[in-house]
Amino acid sequence: MLLTVLRAFQGRLRWIKIKRKYNVDSDNVYVIMLPDSDRTFNEIALNHIDDFLSYRKANKVVILTTDEWVFDNAHNFSNCIKAVEQITLRDYYYYRNYCYYYYYSFSDQFIMMSLQDLYGKRLALAEGVSGIEKTDMACMALYIIRNWSKKEACMHG
Amino acid sequence: MDNYEKSRVRKHINRLAIQDMLKDKNIVLFGASGFSKDVLMCLEERGFTANAIIDNDDRKVGISCLGMIVKTPEQALMPFSENNLIIFYSPGFYREMTAQLERMGYHIDKHIFALNFQINDTLYMFTYMTKTKIRGLYWHKKITCKHSPNCPVFIAPYTGTGDIYLIGLFFHTYLKQQSITDYVFAVVSNACKKVAEMFNIKNIYVLPHQVGDDMISLQRATGQEFRIITLNDGWLGDPLQWFRGYNGLNFEKMFRYFVFGFDDTIPHILPPKRDYSHEIDGLFQQYNIVKGKTVVLSPYSNTLFDLPDDVLASIVNHCKQQGLTPVTNCAGTEKPVTGTDAVFFPLNQAIEFMNAAGYFVGVRSGLCDIISSSTCKKIIIYDKNGLFYKTSHFDYFSLKKMGLCVDAIEIEYSNDVKNECLHKIKETLK
């Protein structure tokens, strides 16, 4: 329990640092965590950054990732990526602990895009159920784009 | 909203009233939901009312809600007016809603009042959440101390009795499948406990307000150090909630697939039949009602939907003309429908009571799940305009679609089809 508190607190410190570094509040920036090694899912998440920003009426995103491919390629997916930071696994665990420390997320502006950890694992069970695909999981359940429609997304490319 | 939260909302509104912040204001409720119903009730207690109700969901815009037509935020709040005062209760989405209103020029604590508990990244909140972890840890130890080490704790965190009924249908199969012999089952109200007891669920604890959330949060934060299983289809920010109603995923399927991990082959196990004949006889004698000729009205629910008084009056008159006795199922401070007497029966006797009564006419609520296997004639009424996540109330909660009941008459009601609905109800009550 004490370790959990300490890790969550470390996560908070890192969050406050990132918030200040990228002016998250004042510049309407979202921080997206991409910790998974699943390239398909990461591509989907990156592909829909613009849909996410459009829905949330936000300006830019900062990406935090442990994955090298994401770090190298994220900028190819959107012009609205302010920065991509590669973080260590330890740092990810600190963020993760902070993320799950409260009843709800500590901030609307922090999005955990994962199908491999905690809530993500449970969400991953939905794949294939009633036609649910990874795109749906990313856009409807994690980005929470409430008017998300696969057909419309395809039309807009 | 549970009683603790209602009390919190009431205190907040009282404070606003005392500070004269509500006087002469154009009060706008944000969110066409059950929460707004509770907020409006608290406002009316202080002699105020809302002038408009807004929602971002364009499926809700234009429909009637709490006596007002739902508008978009832009329709009701632009151009900016100093006189507008926007009130809402939304634990999960208040930040998004606040940000939207701030972009329209409104300010927190001047025009914008979110009445829910507000989580943020301050040090104060971190300290508060640490206290809740300690509280969760204390309660976990308290309820598991007499059980085997690492015994699973099942938590049903929502006050809905319908949830407990649905859980009960799968619970013992789950225990068998997981080879669980010792467990603790935690609920958040005595009514939920009664429903759990119907299924012979053992070791039931009724947790104080918010302790269930503390324990769930503890389990999440510690990375499953504690064997705590949440019995809900999308609690406290669980992203699965966004698939409610998607492509036919109704209430039953969400629990079946995602709470218990079952496929469609697993059958429901109904609560065992018990002999309450002595108790039922006593109740019928107490209320002076006749078996087979009693219509139990259940007009109350936790949702927005209320049947209009004239519709209820028409049903009551029809029953009397048919030689049936209408009564109203009332709990707590609920009042009976005009022209009927109040009755109360314990939830664990509900099936047997309804078998004896003969007829049930009710707005969709948890009680409908509980009596779904009763032999009585059941008329379940849904709000035709009611929405739930990705679908309608009816499609998500229909007893027939959930496989709980094949013989219920399920009616989607709205004022423009009032006569057809009444006709259908009266045809059944003969």
Interface residues (C-beta under 8 A of the other chain):
Chain A: M1 T4 V5 A8 F9 R12 W15 I16 K19 R56 K57 N97 Y100 Y101 Y102 Y103 Y104 S105 F106 S107 D108 L118 Y119 G120 R122 L123 L125 A126 V129 S130 G131 I132 D136 M137 M140 A141 L142 I144 R146 N147
Chain B: N56 D57 D58 P91 G92 R95 E96 A99 Q100 R103 I119 N120 D121 M125 F126 M129 T130 T132 K133 I134 L137 D213 S217 R220 A221 T222 G223 E225 L236 G237 D238 P239 L240 W242 F243 Y246 N247 G248 L249 K253 Y257 F258 G261
